[in-house]
Amino acid sequence: MRSGASGDFLLNSSERASRKEAWLLVISQAFVAWPIGFLAVVLPIYLKKVGIDPVWIGSFFTISGVFASVFLLLLGPLLDLKNKKPFLLLGTALPLVSFLLLAFSRDLWVIIFASALGGIGLSSGIAGAFQGATFSPLMMVKAGIRGSTKFFSYVTSAWLLFATLGSLLGGLPDYFQKWGLSFDFSYRLSFFLCFLFTFFASLALLPIRESPREKSFKRTRLFSLKGEGNRFIWKFSITQVFIGLGAGFVVQLLSLWFFLKFNVGEIQISPWFAAANFAAMVGAYLVPGIVERWGKLTTVIFTQLLGAVCVVLIICTGSYQLAAVFFLLRTVLINMSWPAQNAFLMSVAPEELRSSAAAVSNASFGFSSAISPLFGGWMMQRGMIDLPIGLGALCFLLSGTFFWLLFKRRGVPEG
């Protein structure tokens, strides 16, 4: 952490102003995270309680991821030439509509529309596409190359802190009912809280300023393999496919797995989800120091591989408490990987391709994380409860392997 806060005194006034706006991006992502942590616990169980079967529950995450992936691929080349803030603000605010829809309707088509629009699942639909194509490039501009790993770590830590608070409050619907509120009103109030945090996330972006984009950049042909930059982007996307598949199997269906495997609900498991996010927040804060010693790629490879081992151990236990401990360790490791991955991608990708790089990376993650919950839900409905978790472990193992084969083994510079 020698490059920490003390280095900020060496910045000029323009750079200090830019770093302050980088902190606004951190704050916005923190508010975005609260509904994600909360709904990771609440939404699958809520949908099961209102009579929706696991296949449909998995399909909502699939719909969200498919829409995110398609829009990412469409937006990436377009947004390379545009200012990022207006589109990031749009993507941050769109889930406001989704949370209102969830609060007032259980109709399948309404939930499908909300899933496509945003706020549901890791990919977050169309909203996630706008965020995914704009957040990392804008952060790179505001934090700079020197501050990139540090600020991506801050983003991850802040995101996890608020996701922790969201997960910790995952039992709110049950508590609301114990305090005398109806089932419907308890969940309606819960979705309104998601609305409120998303509103604050949008407000935090308003003071950020951008200079007009230079017109010298040429629009990239996203599906071309010409040029080292494009080839790097598509190689990186291979690793994201496996991470997305693993996350779809493990993360998005894990509260449902606990419910089906051990018959535990939101009140029992929400503290574990919160503890996992809190521990991961601490781990993410340590990443800049680890990267300084090991390098970005080595950090990514080891965290991915060790995370895969922890996922295997989740399904080898006989109690939900022990399974939750290994889930906690896996959460720490995978969230130590994200800042190093983002800094690596944004450092190596040419500046004129950063939106495309973020778009392809997030689309690869989003599409694969959208497909696996559908198959995972189908397996769980047919009694193969552990199989999706085991497949998730295999996918995390492959992601670490491909990081080594494609980059570390070939000596790709880390930026």
NUROGU-71150 format. One record per residue (C-alpha): residue number from 1; x, y negated, z; residue in one letter. Coordinates in Angstrom, 3 decimals, decimal comma. Layout:
+-----+----------+----------+----------+----+
:   i :        X :        Y :        Z : aa :
+-----+----------+----------+----------+----+
: NUM :        X :        Y :        Z :  A :
...
+-----+----------+----------+----------+----+
//
This chain:
+-----+----------+----------+----------+----+
:   i :        X :        Y :        Z : aa :
+-----+----------+----------+----------+----+
:   1 :    0,000 :    0,000 :    0,000 :  M :
:   2 :    3,000 :   -2,321 :   -0,491 :  R :
:   3 :    1,197 :   -3,940 :   -3,402 :  S :
:   4 :   -1,690 :   -4,868 :   -1,145 :  G :
:   5 :   -3,090 :   -8,164 :    0,044 :  A :
:   6 :    0,298 :   -9,818 :    0,516 :  S :
:   7 :    0,841 :   -9,739 :   -3,243 :  G :
:   8 :   -2,158 :  -12,020 :   -3,758 :  D :
:   9 :   -0,083 :  -15,007 :   -2,563 :  F :
:  10 :    2,022 :  -14,643 :   -5,731 :  L :
:  11 :   -1,006 :  -15,196 :   -7,980 :  L :
:  12 :   -1,765 :  -18,534 :   -9,594 :  N :
:  13 :   -5,125 :  -20,279 :   -9,059 :  S :
:  14 :   -6,690 :  -18,739 :  -12,173 :  S :
:  15 :   -5,656 :  -15,241 :  -11,121 :  E :
:  16 :   -6,962 :  -15,786 :   -7,589 :  R :
:  17 :  -10,339 :  -16,918 :   -8,979 :  A :
:  18 :  -10,380 :  -13,829 :  -11,182 :  S :
:  19 :   -9,668 :  -11,580 :   -8,176 :  R :
:  20 :  -12,580 :  -13,179 :   -6,301 :  K :
:  21 :  -14,857 :  -12,217 :   -9,182 :  E :
:  22 :  -13,404 :   -8,708 :   -9,060 :  A :
:  23 :  -14,627 :   -8,587 :   -5,449 :  W :
:  24 :  -18,122 :   -9,524 :   -6,656 :  L :
:  25 :  -18,002 :   -6,493 :   -8,941 :  L :
:  26 :  -17,025 :   -4,367 :   -5,938 :  V :
:  27 :  -19,949 :   -5,776 :   -3,918 :  I :
:  28 :  -22,419 :   -5,172 :   -6,750 :  S :
:  29 :  -21,363 :   -1,541 :   -7,082 :  Q :
:  30 :  -21,723 :   -1,103 :   -3,343 :  A :
:  31 :  -25,376 :   -2,150 :   -3,524 :  F :
:  32 :  -25,904 :    0,076 :   -6,576 :  V :
:  33 :  -24,645 :    3,047 :   -4,567 :  A :
:  34 :  -27,198 :    2,920 :   -1,753 :  W :
:  35 :  -30,133 :    4,216 :   -3,843 :  P :
:  36 :  -27,892 :    6,871 :   -5,399 :  I :
:  37 :  -26,831 :    8,232 :   -2,008 :  G :
:  38 :  -30,387 :    8,031 :   -0,692 :  F :
:  39 :  -32,035 :    9,676 :   -3,704 :  L :
:  40 :  -29,412 :   12,441 :   -3,892 :  A :
:  41 :  -30,962 :   13,740 :   -0,668 :  V :
:  42 :  -34,567 :   12,627 :   -1,045 :  V :
:  43 :  -35,591 :   12,883 :   -4,685 :  L :
:  44 :  -35,182 :   16,629 :   -5,454 :  P :
:  45 :  -36,939 :   17,586 :   -2,205 :  I :
:  46 :  -39,682 :   14,971 :   -2,718 :  Y :
:  47 :  -40,374 :   16,255 :   -6,217 :  L :
:  48 :  -40,525 :   19,841 :   -4,915 :  K :
:  49 :  -42,940 :   18,787 :   -2,146 :  K :
:  50 :  -45,341 :   17,187 :   -4,640 :  V :
:  51 :  -45,483 :   20,418 :   -6,635 :  G :
:  52 :  -42,872 :   19,976 :   -9,355 :  I :
:  53 :  -40,849 :   23,155 :   -9,990 :  D :
:  54 :  -37,014 :   23,260 :  -10,089 :  P :
:  55 :  -36,839 :   23,502 :  -13,894 :  V :
:  56 :  -38,690 :   20,183 :  -14,236 :  W :
:  57 :  -36,579 :   18,663 :  -11,470 :  I :
:  58 :  -33,430 :   19,627 :  -13,353 :  G :
:  59 :  -34,923 :   18,322 :  -16,601 :  S :
:  60 :  -35,374 :   14,823 :  -15,149 :  F :
:  61 :  -31,614 :   14,648 :  -14,570 :  F :
:  62 :  -31,101 :   16,052 :  -18,070 :  T :
:  63 :  -33,291 :   13,362 :  -19,630 :  I :
:  64 :  -31,435 :   10,682 :  -17,694 :  S :
:  65 :  -28,055 :   11,950 :  -18,856 :  G :
:  66 :  -29,055 :   12,426 :  -22,494 :  V :
:  67 :  -30,367 :    8,868 :  -22,786 :  F :
:  68 :  -27,238 :    7,534 :  -21,058 :  A :
:  69 :  -24,954 :    9,442 :  -23,422 :  S :
:  70 :  -26,740 :    8,443 :  -26,632 :  V :
:  71 :  -26,874 :    4,768 :  -25,686 :  F :
:  72 :  -23,237 :    4,810 :  -24,562 :  L :
:  73 :  -22,092 :    6,023 :  -27,963 :  L :
:  74 :  -24,216 :    3,375 :  -29,670 :  L :
:  75 :  -23,152 :    0,546 :  -27,361 :  L :
:  76 :  -19,417 :    1,202 :  -27,036 :  G :
:  77 :  -18,204 :   -0,120 :  -30,422 :  P :
:  78 :  -20,697 :   -2,997 :  -30,311 :  L :
:  79 :  -19,659 :   -4,188 :  -26,860 :  L :
:  80 :  -15,937 :   -4,176 :  -27,671 :  D :
:  81 :  -16,666 :   -7,491 :  -29,424 :  L :
:  82 :  -19,036 :   -8,919 :  -26,790 :  K :
:  83 :  -18,837 :  -10,489 :  -23,362 :  N :
:  84 :  -19,520 :   -7,807 :  -20,777 :  K :
:  85 :  -21,383 :   -9,626 :  -17,992 :  K :
:  86 :  -24,844 :  -10,003 :  -19,653 :  P :
:  87 :  -24,981 :   -6,321 :  -20,501 :  F :
:  88 :  -23,684 :   -5,242 :  -17,092 :  L :
:  89 :  -26,376 :   -7,401 :  -15,471 :  L :
:  90 :  -29,037 :   -5,804 :  -17,673 :  L :
:  91 :  -27,865 :   -2,302 :  -16,794 :  G :
:  92 :  -27,775 :   -3,111 :  -13,093 :  T :
:  93 :  -31,303 :   -4,553 :  -13,074 :  A :
:  94 :  -33,133 :   -1,945 :  -15,217 :  L :
:  95 :  -33,553 :    0,594 :  -12,357 :  P :
:  96 :  -35,807 :   -1,944 :  -10,621 :  L :
:  97 :  -38,539 :   -0,824 :  -13,011 :  V :
:  98 :  -37,816 :    2,868 :  -12,405 :  S :
:  99 :  -38,129 :    2,563 :   -8,632 :  F :
: 100 :  -41,487 :    0,817 :   -8,963 :  L :
: 101 :  -42,692 :    3,608 :  -11,257 :  L :
: 102 :  -41,604 :    6,282 :   -8,759 :  L :
: 103 :  -43,320 :    4,403 :   -5,948 :  A :
: 104 :  -46,705 :    4,290 :   -7,627 :  F :
: 105 :  -46,962 :    7,388 :   -9,812 :  S :
: 106 :  -46,260 :   11,131 :   -9,799 :  R :
: 107 :  -47,328 :   11,626 :  -13,398 :  D :
: 108 :  -44,736 :   13,712 :  -15,263 :  L :
: 109 :  -44,569 :   11,303 :  -18,189 :  W :
: 110 :  -44,024 :    8,368 :  -15,867 :  V :
: 111 :  -41,167 :   10,186 :  -14,108 :  I :
: 112 :  -39,709 :   11,103 :  -17,507 :  I :
: 113 :  -39,822 :    7,439 :  -18,551 :  F :
: 114 :  -38,214 :    6,380 :  -15,250 :  A :
: 115 :  -35,483 :    9,004 :  -15,752 :  S :
: 116 :  -34,743 :    7,686 :  -19,237 :  A :
: 117 :  -34,736 :    4,054 :  -18,128 :  L :
: 118 :  -32,346 :    4,422 :  -15,181 :  G :
: 119 :  -31,823 :    4,836 :  -11,455 :  G :
: 120 :  -32,209 :    8,635 :  -11,420 :  I :
: 121 :  -29,230 :   10,993 :  -11,352 :  G :
: 122 :  -25,520 :   10,350 :  -11,721 :  L :
: 123 :  -25,827 :    9,126 :  -15,314 :  S :
: 124 :  -28,705 :    6,711 :  -14,629 :  S :
: 125 :  -30,208 :    6,733 :  -18,122 :  G :
: 126 :  -30,172 :    3,653 :  -20,349 :  I :
: 127 :  -29,192 :    1,488 :  -17,384 :  A :
: 128 :  -26,166 :    3,688 :  -16,787 :  G :
: 129 :  -25,145 :    3,290 :  -20,438 :  A :
: 130 :  -25,019 :   -0,497 :  -20,156 :  F :
: 131 :  -23,106 :   -0,256 :  -16,883 :  Q :
: 132 :  -20,768 :    2,461 :  -18,113 :  G :
: 133 :  -19,697 :    0,561 :  -21,235 :  A :
: 134 :  -19,083 :   -2,744 :  -19,449 :  T :
: 135 :  -18,074 :   -2,316 :  -15,798 :  F :
: 136 :  -14,551 :   -0,878 :  -16,150 :  S :
: 137 :  -13,471 :   -3,240 :  -18,971 :  P :
: 138 :  -14,769 :   -6,245 :  -17,023 :  L :
: 139 :  -13,038 :   -5,048 :  -13,853 :  M :
: 140 :   -9,812 :   -4,577 :  -15,808 :  M :
: 141 :   -9,990 :   -8,211 :  -16,970 :  V :
: 142 :  -10,702 :   -9,537 :  -13,477 :  K :
: 143 :   -8,257 :   -7,306 :  -11,557 :  A :
: 144 :   -5,487 :   -7,167 :  -14,169 :  G :
: 145 :   -3,164 :   -4,275 :  -14,922 :  I :
: 146 :   -1,271 :   -4,732 :  -11,627 :  R :
: 147 :   -4,426 :   -4,712 :   -9,538 :  G :
: 148 :   -6,362 :   -2,079 :  -11,473 :  S :
: 149 :   -5,699 :    1,006 :   -9,322 :  T :
: 150 :   -6,213 :   -1,012 :   -6,146 :  K :
: 151 :   -9,544 :   -2,483 :   -7,231 :  F :
: 152 :  -10,845 :    0,751 :   -8,728 :  F :
: 153 :  -10,059 :    2,287 :   -5,330 :  S :
: 154 :  -11,927 :   -0,536 :   -3,604 :  Y :
: 155 :  -14,906 :    0,080 :   -5,897 :  V :
: 156 :  -14,890 :    3,784 :   -5,062 :  T :
: 157 :  -14,555 :    3,113 :   -1,325 :  S :
: 158 :  -17,334 :    0,506 :   -1,292 :  A :
: 159 :  -19,546 :    2,713 :   -3,466 :  W :
: 160 :  -19,036 :    5,632 :   -1,103 :  L :
: 161 :  -19,626 :    3,545 :    2,008 :  L :
: 162 :  -23,048 :    2,458 :    0,781 :  F :
: 163 :  -23,809 :    5,898 :   -0,634 :  A :
: 164 :  -22,987 :    7,181 :    2,862 :  T :
: 165 :  -25,505 :    4,791 :    4,388 :  L :
: 166 :  -28,076 :    5,875 :    1,804 :  G :
: 167 :  -27,483 :    9,565 :    2,482 :  S :
: 168 :  -27,528 :    9,010 :    6,229 :  L :
: 169 :  -30,997 :    7,511 :    5,879 :  L :
: 170 :  -32,212 :   10,373 :    3,696 :  G :
: 171 :  -34,495 :   11,496 :    6,510 :  G :
: 172 :  -36,422 :    8,192 :    6,467 :  L :
: 173 :  -39,503 :    9,599 :    4,683 :  P :
: 174 :  -39,893 :   12,269 :    7,378 :  D :
: 175 :  -39,336 :    9,737 :   10,145 :  Y :
: 176 :  -41,878 :    7,361 :    8,599 :  F :
: 177 :  -44,447 :   10,155 :    8,710 :  Q :
: 178 :  -43,601 :   10,968 :   12,334 :  K :
: 179 :  -44,173 :    7,292 :   13,117 :  W :
: 180 :  -47,693 :    7,548 :   11,731 :  G :
: 181 :  -47,359 :    6,522 :    8,081 :  L :
: 182 :  -48,951 :    8,643 :    5,370 :  S :
: 183 :  -46,913 :   10,883 :    3,073 :  F :
: 184 :  -47,572 :    8,626 :    0,075 :  D :
: 185 :  -46,782 :    5,375 :    1,864 :  F :
: 186 :  -43,614 :    6,832 :    3,429 :  S :
: 187 :  -42,128 :    7,644 :    0,049 :  Y :
: 188 :  -43,452 :    4,439 :   -1,517 :  R :
: 189 :  -41,634 :    2,447 :    1,150 :  L :
: 190 :  -38,500 :    4,504 :    0,532 :  S :
: 191 :  -38,516 :    3,726 :   -3,189 :  F :
: 192 :  -39,063 :    0,048 :   -2,392 :  F :
: 193 :  -35,832 :    0,095 :   -0,348 :  L :
: 194 :  -34,050 :    1,392 :   -3,456 :  C :
: 195 :  -35,592 :   -1,539 :   -5,357 :  F :
: 196 :  -34,302 :   -3,996 :   -2,763 :  L :
: 197 :  -30,681 :   -2,825 :   -2,870 :  F :
: 198 :  -30,719 :   -2,862 :   -6,680 :  T :
: 199 :  -32,005 :   -6,443 :   -6,609 :  F :
: 200 :  -29,056 :   -7,485 :   -4,405 :  F :
: 201 :  -26,651 :   -5,665 :   -6,766 :  A :
: 202 :  -27,958 :   -7,758 :   -9,647 :  S :
: 203 :  -27,674 :  -11,011 :   -7,690 :  L :
: 204 :  -23,999 :  -10,341 :   -6,914 :  A :
: 205 :  -23,152 :  -10,427 :  -10,630 :  L :
: 206 :  -24,610 :  -13,863 :  -11,355 :  L :
: 207 :  -21,583 :  -16,014 :  -10,314 :  P :
: 208 :  -19,143 :  -14,080 :  -12,557 :  I :
: 209 :  -17,859 :  -16,054 :  -15,547 :  R :
: 210 :  -16,334 :  -14,897 :  -18,817 :  E :
: 211 :  -14,387 :  -16,666 :  -21,503 :  S :
: 212 :  -15,706 :  -16,254 :  -25,070 :  P :
: 213 :  -14,415 :  -13,089 :  -26,693 :  R :
: 214 :  -11,669 :  -13,405 :  -29,257 :  E :
: 215 :  -12,845 :  -12,614 :  -32,780 :  K :
: 216 :   -9,508 :  -11,105 :  -33,844 :  S :
: 217 :  -10,496 :   -7,614 :  -32,706 :  F :
: 218 :  -11,903 :   -5,337 :  -35,365 :  K :
: 219 :  -14,866 :   -3,132 :  -34,542 :  R :
: 220 :  -13,713 :    0,399 :  -33,956 :  T :
: 221 :  -15,039 :    3,418 :  -35,801 :  R :
: 222 :  -15,898 :    5,418 :  -32,747 :  L :
: 223 :  -15,848 :    8,880 :  -34,312 :  F :
: 224 :  -12,557 :    8,335 :  -36,119 :  S :
: 225 :   -9,435 :   10,176 :  -34,987 :  L :
: 226 :   -7,180 :    7,702 :  -36,767 :  K :
: 227 :   -4,838 :    5,832 :  -34,489 :  G :
: 228 :   -3,254 :    6,853 :  -31,214 :  E :
: 229 :   -5,851 :    4,895 :  -29,206 :  G :
: 230 :   -8,809 :    6,764 :  -30,682 :  N :
: 231 :   -7,118 :   10,141 :  -30,281 :  R :
: 232 :   -6,348 :    9,383 :  -26,652 :  F :
: 233 :   -9,991 :    8,421 :  -25,990 :  I :
: 234 :  -11,341 :   11,660 :  -27,408 :  W :
: 235 :   -8,783 :   13,801 :  -25,581 :  K :
: 236 :   -9,753 :   12,089 :  -22,346 :  F :
: 237 :  -13,417 :   12,804 :  -23,104 :  S :
: 238 :  -12,706 :   16,559 :  -23,096 :  I :
: 239 :  -11,764 :   16,369 :  -19,425 :  T :
: 240 :  -14,934 :   14,402 :  -18,683 :  Q :
: 241 :  -17,120 :   17,080 :  -20,270 :  V :
: 242 :  -15,942 :   19,636 :  -17,707 :  F :
: 243 :  -16,179 :   17,199 :  -14,799 :  I :
: 244 :  -19,732 :   16,339 :  -15,897 :  G :
: 245 :  -20,760 :   19,981 :  -16,179 :  L :
: 246 :  -19,396 :   20,652 :  -12,695 :  G :
: 247 :  -21,090 :   17,600 :  -11,214 :  A :
: 248 :  -24,406 :   18,533 :  -12,804 :  G :
: 249 :  -24,281 :   22,034 :  -11,363 :  F :
: 250 :  -22,978 :   21,092 :   -7,923 :  V :
: 251 :  -23,799 :   17,489 :   -7,012 :  V :
: 252 :  -27,234 :   16,848 :   -8,503 :  Q :
: 253 :  -28,778 :   20,104 :   -7,303 :  L :
: 254 :  -26,937 :   20,568 :   -4,025 :  L :
: 255 :  -29,674 :   19,278 :   -1,715 :  S :
: 256 :  -32,062 :   21,663 :   -3,492 :  L :
: 257 :  -29,504 :   24,484 :   -3,048 :  W :
: 258 :  -29,363 :   23,825 :    0,713 :  F :
: 259 :  -33,171 :   23,774 :    0,823 :  F :
: 260 :  -33,532 :   27,089 :   -1,039 :  L :
: 261 :  -30,522 :   28,870 :    0,490 :  K :
: 262 :  -30,843 :   27,881 :    4,156 :  F :
: 263 :  -34,356 :   26,365 :    4,316 :  N :
: 264 :  -33,050 :   23,030 :    5,610 :  V :
: 265 :  -34,584 :   19,671 :    4,682 :  G :
: 266 :  -33,584 :   16,021 :    4,547 :  E :
: 267 :  -33,164 :   15,531 :    8,290 :  I :
: 268 :  -30,670 :   18,397 :    8,672 :  Q :
: 269 :  -28,541 :   17,752 :    5,590 :  I :
: 270 :  -28,593 :   13,960 :    5,231 :  S :
: 271 :  -25,955 :   13,500 :    8,020 :  P :
: 272 :  -23,654 :   15,892 :    6,157 :  W :
: 273 :  -24,104 :   14,032 :    2,883 :  F :
: 274 :  -23,399 :   10,794 :    4,737 :  A :
: 275 :  -20,300 :   12,244 :    6,443 :  A :
: 276 :  -19,007 :   13,518 :    3,097 :  A :
: 277 :  -19,364 :   10,089 :    1,508 :  N :
: 278 :  -17,751 :    8,376 :    4,506 :  F :
: 279 :  -14,769 :   10,741 :    4,458 :  A :
: 280 :  -14,459 :   10,244 :    0,695 :  A :
: 281 :  -14,471 :    6,476 :    1,228 :  M :
: 282 :  -11,431 :    6,795 :    3,489 :  V :
: 283 :   -9,747 :    9,095 :    0,978 :  G :
: 284 :  -10,364 :    6,686 :   -1,909 :  A :
: 285 :   -8,813 :    3,843 :    0,096 :  Y :
: 286 :   -5,591 :    5,874 :    0,294 :  L :
: 287 :   -5,379 :    6,442 :   -3,459 :  V :
: 288 :   -3,157 :    3,435 :   -4,408 :  P :
: 289 :   -0,443 :    4,641 :   -2,035 :  G :
: 290 :   -0,735 :    8,229 :   -3,320 :  I :
: 291 :   -0,640 :    7,073 :   -6,949 :  V :
: 292 :    2,447 :    4,965 :   -6,227 :  E :
: 293 :    4,241 :    8,108 :   -5,031 :  R :
: 294 :    2,806 :   10,813 :   -7,326 :  W :
: 295 :    1,492 :    8,921 :  -10,355 :  G :
: 296 :   -2,067 :    8,745 :  -11,686 :  K :
: 297 :   -2,089 :   12,031 :  -13,581 :  L :
: 298 :   -0,601 :   14,185 :  -10,837 :  T :
: 299 :   -3,141 :   12,724 :   -8,410 :  T :
: 300 :   -5,998 :   13,586 :  -10,785 :  V :
: 301 :   -4,801 :   17,131 :  -11,494 :  I :
: 302 :   -4,287 :   18,164 :   -7,865 :  F :
: 303 :   -7,550 :   16,659 :   -6,616 :  T :
: 304 :   -9,516 :   18,380 :   -9,387 :  Q :
: 305 :   -7,952 :   21,784 :   -8,752 :  L :
: 306 :   -8,275 :   21,633 :   -4,965 :  L :
: 307 :  -11,860 :   20,418 :   -5,358 :  G :
: 308 :  -12,646 :   23,538 :   -7,406 :  A :
: 309 :  -11,357 :   25,741 :   -4,559 :  V :
: 310 :  -13,635 :   23,942 :   -2,083 :  C :
: 311 :  -16,682 :   24,538 :   -4,313 :  V :
: 312 :  -15,935 :   28,276 :   -4,371 :  V :
: 313 :  -15,787 :   28,249 :   -0,574 :  L :
: 314 :  -19,216 :   26,554 :   -0,371 :  I :
: 315 :  -20,945 :   29,671 :   -1,670 :  I :
: 316 :  -18,787 :   32,068 :    0,374 :  C :
: 317 :  -20,144 :   30,875 :    3,714 :  T :
: 318 :  -23,014 :   32,221 :    5,784 :  G :
: 319 :  -24,254 :   28,985 :    7,356 :  S :
: 320 :  -25,294 :   25,619 :    6,023 :  Y :
: 321 :  -22,958 :   23,862 :    8,490 :  Q :
: 322 :  -19,850 :   25,596 :    7,140 :  L :
: 323 :  -21,022 :   25,143 :    3,548 :  A :
: 324 :  -21,482 :   21,451 :    4,327 :  A :
: 325 :  -17,879 :   21,217 :    5,623 :  V :
: 326 :  -16,503 :   22,525 :    2,326 :  F :
: 327 :  -18,880 :   20,210 :    0,453 :  F :
: 328 :  -17,398 :   17,350 :    2,500 :  L :
: 329 :  -13,842 :   18,335 :    1,545 :  L :
: 330 :  -14,799 :   18,657 :   -2,109 :  R :
: 331 :  -16,420 :   15,216 :   -2,039 :  T :
: 332 :  -13,240 :   13,677 :   -0,613 :  V :
: 333 :  -11,044 :   15,238 :   -3,295 :  L :
: 334 :  -13,214 :   14,424 :   -6,304 :  I :
: 335 :  -13,650 :   10,825 :   -5,200 :  N :
: 336 :   -9,892 :   10,439 :   -4,788 :  M :
: 337 :   -9,672 :   11,448 :   -8,437 :  S :
: 338 :  -12,002 :    8,749 :   -9,821 :  W :
: 339 :   -9,896 :    5,601 :   -9,175 :  P :
: 340 :   -6,815 :    7,265 :  -10,649 :  A :
: 341 :   -8,803 :    8,422 :  -13,692 :  Q :
: 342 :  -10,320 :    5,003 :  -14,342 :  N :
: 343 :   -7,023 :    3,185 :  -13,933 :  A :
: 344 :   -5,316 :    5,699 :  -16,240 :  F :
: 345 :   -7,988 :    5,337 :  -18,925 :  L :
: 346 :   -8,110 :    1,535 :  -18,846 :  M :
: 347 :   -4,300 :    1,234 :  -18,729 :  S :
: 348 :   -3,561 :    3,509 :  -21,691 :  V :
: 349 :   -6,517 :    2,560 :  -23,934 :  A :
: 350 :   -5,811 :   -0,533 :  -26,096 :  P :
: 351 :   -7,600 :   -3,675 :  -24,878 :  E :
: 352 :   -9,705 :   -3,882 :  -28,046 :  E :
: 353 :  -10,978 :   -0,325 :  -27,447 :  L :
: 354 :  -11,744 :   -0,476 :  -23,734 :  R :
: 355 :  -15,545 :   -0,590 :  -24,086 :  S :
: 356 :  -15,353 :    2,281 :  -26,546 :  S :
: 357 :  -13,067 :    4,190 :  -24,173 :  A :
: 358 :  -15,440 :    3,636 :  -21,255 :  A :
: 359 :  -18,429 :    4,519 :  -23,462 :  A :
: 360 :  -17,013 :    7,786 :  -24,782 :  V :
: 361 :  -15,737 :    8,797 :  -21,342 :  S :
: 362 :  -19,052 :    8,091 :  -19,633 :  N :
: 363 :  -21,061 :    9,603 :  -22,482 :  A :
: 364 :  -19,061 :   12,821 :  -22,253 :  S :
: 365 :  -19,605 :   12,942 :  -18,507 :  F :
: 366 :  -23,248 :   11,890 :  -18,776 :  G :
: 367 :  -24,292 :   14,360 :  -21,465 :  F :
: 368 :  -22,613 :   17,341 :  -19,825 :  S :
: 369 :  -23,889 :   16,397 :  -16,359 :  S :
: 370 :  -27,356 :   16,154 :  -17,939 :  A :
: 371 :  -27,287 :   19,613 :  -19,482 :  I :
: 372 :  -26,094 :   21,609 :  -16,482 :  S :
: 373 :  -28,894 :   20,665 :  -14,026 :  P :
: 374 :  -31,473 :   21,994 :  -16,491 :  L :
: 375 :  -29,775 :   25,398 :  -16,618 :  F :
: 376 :  -28,973 :   25,238 :  -12,910 :  G :
: 377 :  -32,627 :   24,621 :  -12,054 :  G :
: 378 :  -33,641 :   27,529 :  -14,316 :  W :
: 379 :  -31,175 :   29,837 :  -12,535 :  M :
: 380 :  -32,354 :   28,757 :   -9,090 :  M :
: 381 :  -35,990 :   29,289 :  -10,005 :  Q :
: 382 :  -35,126 :   32,872 :  -10,974 :  R :
: 383 :  -33,358 :   33,569 :   -7,698 :  G :
: 384 :  -29,753 :   33,076 :   -8,874 :  M :
: 385 :  -29,187 :   30,380 :   -6,257 :  I :
: 386 :  -25,375 :   30,626 :   -6,012 :  D :
: 387 :  -24,622 :   30,975 :   -9,730 :  L :
: 388 :  -24,855 :   27,242 :  -10,611 :  P :
: 389 :  -22,424 :   26,384 :   -7,795 :  I :
: 390 :  -19,966 :   29,026 :   -9,002 :  G :
: 391 :  -20,161 :   27,694 :  -12,560 :  L :
: 392 :  -19,523 :   24,214 :  -11,183 :  G :
: 393 :  -16,303 :   25,446 :   -9,545 :  A :
: 394 :  -15,150 :   26,905 :  -12,860 :  L :
: 395 :  -15,808 :   23,611 :  -14,627 :  C :
: 396 :  -13,772 :   21,615 :  -12,083 :  F :
: 397 :  -10,920 :   24,113 :  -12,485 :  L :
: 398 :  -11,012 :   23,617 :  -16,271 :  L :
: 399 :  -11,045 :   19,829 :  -15,930 :  S :
: 400 :   -7,805 :   19,836 :  -13,924 :  G :
: 401 :   -6,260 :   22,299 :  -16,374 :  T :
: 402 :   -7,091 :   20,131 :  -19,392 :  F :
: 403 :   -5,713 :   16,995 :  -17,705 :  F :
: 404 :   -2,406 :   18,850 :  -17,389 :  W :
: 405 :   -2,435 :   20,341 :  -20,908 :  L :
: 406 :   -3,473 :   17,180 :  -22,772 :  L :
: 407 :   -1,560 :   14,505 :  -20,871 :  F :
: 408 :    0,903 :   15,606 :  -18,205 :  K :
: 409 :    2,483 :   18,358 :  -20,284 :  R :
: 410 :    2,817 :   16,016 :  -23,283 :  R :
: 411 :    4,274 :   13,153 :  -21,286 :  G :
: 412 :    1,549 :   10,583 :  -21,953 :  V :
: 413 :    2,598 :    7,250 :  -20,352 :  P :
: 414 :    0,356 :    6,084 :  -17,504 :  E :
: 415 :    0,254 :    2,385 :  -18,331 :  G :
+-----+----------+----------+----------+----+
//
